[in-house]
Every structure is written in structure tokens, then in C-alpha cells.
Amino acid sequence: MTILVTGAAGYLGNQTVKKLVALGHPVRAMVRNRAKARLRLRDVADQIDIVEGDVTNRDSLAPAMRGVSAVIHYVAIAMEKRGQTYDGVNFQGTVNVLDAAEAAGVKRFINMSQNGARADLPYRFLASKGRAQAYVAASNLQWTALRPSAIFGPQDEFFNTFARLLKVTPLVFPLIGGGVAEFQPVSVYDVVEAVIRSLDDDGAIGKELALGGPEVLTLGEIERRIIEAMNTWRLLLPTPVALLRPAVKIMEATLPGSPVSASLLELLAVPNTVPDNALVNHFGMQPIPFAGEHIAYLRDNTIGDTMAKFLHNATVN
Ligand SMILES: NC(=O)c1ccc[n+]([C@@H]2O[C@H](COP(=O)([O-])OP(=O)(O)OC[C@H]3O[C@@H](n4cnc5c(N)ncnc54)[C@H](OP(=O)(O)O)[C@@H]3O)[C@@H](O)[C@H]2O)c1
């Protein structure tokens, strides 16, 4: 039976679709723009069913669900742009996808949540993801929620954004919030593996599984590892988040592909660690470290790519 992947042209979606195809699963990829998706999924585009659907438009979702046994739901936005809101896409969009799945008789639902997501938080992004998961958890579907810390790997947004900002800031770089916030960066390959294993894992049904890498790293350590991976050098200057806020607001207002938003900046101060790491404790995996050859891809960022991304919101890497 077919597995539906929402957000299939996105970072995790793209990797997941390719892996499912390699494993021989029939895949339907739900995307907003078929032509763009064919380009991003070009290696497997002829082996999958690509359908257009928008999670904010309930009517567009029913056709995507026909003949589907499981849904992997990835669609979410990290920044509010072009009229898309956290509430509309992350929360109501998940409600719409789940309702469409239930109406079509789909049994299994894998929801990509987020470490730290909780409905009652003051951070609007995390709250929207938390409310979405609360709706999934209250459903009658056989659901599993995965809650990764920050995900790294070629084409990631979070760590590549630091690498791009480094490219355009010579000599000195801000040690954001003093660099003390803790993260547990997790590899995209491990996250996708956990998603795919969950599909056939009855022990994962009804569970929220947090996913992290093998190490807890402060933001300062992460910045240093990125600088080292890029074979470069910067003086790290401790900078309170409040001091960066005006600069971020200007970037948001002027750059079509602004690398950061005010609401994401706040999250850099929120701990993003995974005390009970399901990659190890549930899936029995050995997580890939944020180190060495695994982060060598950060070196691929060029000034040209960086400007294309910031000024035109181009897809790079
Ligand atoms: N990346 C991380 O570090 C991280 C960490 C923890 C959790 N997560 C979660 O993992 C999931 C996937 O993240 P990602 O990094 O793969 O994000 P991504 O690359 O931004 O992919 C999200 C996809 O959602 C699609 N989308 C946006 N609005 C839509 C709408 N209204 N209707 C239909 N599709 C829409 C986008 O389509 P277009 O291509 O058309 O824009 C994009 O392909 C998200 O739920 C995220 O919260 C990510």
C-alpha cells in the first residue's frame, strides 16, 4: 500500500521519499508545486506519484489520501512569510491533513513534531507545533510523533545559515546569547531512519519519541565546530539576543530570504536537548556526531550561494 509523504519536496521529505523508493515502497509525494518538486526529487521522480496539495486548503487533501496506508506528515513552516502563519500551516494544516487521513480510512500517521514543542509555551512556533501534536494524540489513528532536536546534514537550514552568515561577516562573529544555550544536533540520516522504522514498529504507536545526536553541545561549541569545519577563523563576541533583535528585524523586513526571524532568534535561548534519546533507547541506533566528515558539507557554502539565498530566497546546495 502507498505511503503518503507531505512536504515531500522539503528537506526531510526529499530524503525520506528517496529512501522509501530505495526500499521498494510505493510512494505518493504531496507538494505545492509539481515542477519544483520534480526538480528536487529528480532521481526518483519517475518512480513516484507526485500530487499537488496545500495543507491550508482542506479540499485539496482528499485526492492525496486515496489508497494510502500510512501518512508521514512533514509540512510546517519555521518562518512566517507570504501570508503563511504558524497557526494556519503548523496547527490548522496538521488538523486538515489528519482529518483527511481519518476520513480516507488511513491507519498509520507519523507526525514530525519538534523537540520542545508544547501548546502552552510563549514561543509561537513551538506552541503551534505543540497544538498540532496535541490534536494528533487525541485522534483514533495509530500515530507516532517524532521530536528531533536541530537537524544537520547537507541542505539543512539551521547550521548552513550559520555557515552562510560566517561567509559574509569577516573577523568577528556574534556568540549568540553568550553561546550558552544547549542543543543536541541530530543527523538527517538518523531522523529519516527513525521515521521509516516507525512505520512498521507497533511499539512506537501512541508514543512521542525525542531524537537527538550523541552529544549535548552549547551554541558556542556549535559555532566553533562550524568555523573549524569551514577551515576559517573568527573572534567570537558574546552578544545578548536583545542586541541582535533590531538587526534581525531589519533583515526580515528587507531580505526575501532572510536567514533568521525574530521568533526564531528567541528559540536560540531555549534549551534543545533530549535527555531520553529514542534513537538510542527505542530504536537501538548509534547516532551520528556533529563532527568531522559529517559536517564537512558546511564548507560547500560560497559567497555567491549566500547572496542568492538571502537576496532572492534561492534554493542552494
Ligand atoms: N529541519 C530541522 O532542523 C527540524 C528539526 C525538528 C523538527 N523539524 C520538523 O520537520 C518537518 C520538516 O522540516 P524540513 O526541515 O524538512 O522543512 P522544509 O524543508 O521547510 O519542508 C517543509 C515543506 O513543507 C511545504 N509546505 C509549506 N507550506 C505548505 C502548505 N501550506 N501546504 C503544503 N506544503 C507546504 C514546503 O513546500 P514548498 O517546497 O512548496 O515551500 C516544504 O517542502 C517540519 O515539521 C519541522 O517542524 C525540522
The ligand as an ORCA input file, in Angstrom:
! r2SCAN-3c Opt
* xyz 0 1
  N      14.940     20.910      9.978
  C      15.029     20.792     11.308
  O      16.063     21.085     11.933
  C      13.856     20.259     12.080
  C      14.025     19.936     13.445
  C      12.938     19.419     14.144
  C      11.724     19.226     13.511
  N      11.586     19.554     12.193
  C      10.279     19.362     11.564
  O      10.440     18.532     10.423
  C       9.470     18.846      9.433
  C      10.124     19.019      8.082
  O      11.097     20.042      8.197
  P      12.053     20.405      6.991
  O      13.310     20.903      7.603
  O      12.079     19.290      6.016
  O      11.256     21.656      6.398
  P      11.224     22.221      4.892
  O      12.433     21.839      4.148
  O      10.904     23.672      5.022
  O       9.994     21.452      4.262
  C       8.676     21.804      4.563
  C       7.841     21.558      3.330
  O       6.501     21.969      3.640
  C       5.959     22.511      2.456
  N       4.868     23.451      2.773
  C       4.927     24.653      3.396
  N       3.700     25.193      3.467
  C       2.843     24.309      2.893
  C       1.456     24.284      2.663
  N       0.659     25.311      3.034
  N       0.901     23.212      2.054
  C       1.679     22.166      1.633
  N       3.027     22.138      1.798
  C       3.588     23.191      2.424
  C       7.087     23.249      1.780
  O       6.745     23.288      0.412
  P       7.475     24.231     -0.675
  O       8.653     23.411     -1.095
  O       6.437     24.394     -1.707
  O       7.832     25.507      0.047
  C       8.291     22.357      2.108
  O       8.555     21.478      1.053
  C       8.735     20.084      9.953
  O       7.527     19.677     10.538
  C       9.677     20.649     11.008
  O       8.977     21.377     12.018
  C      12.627     20.060     11.454
*
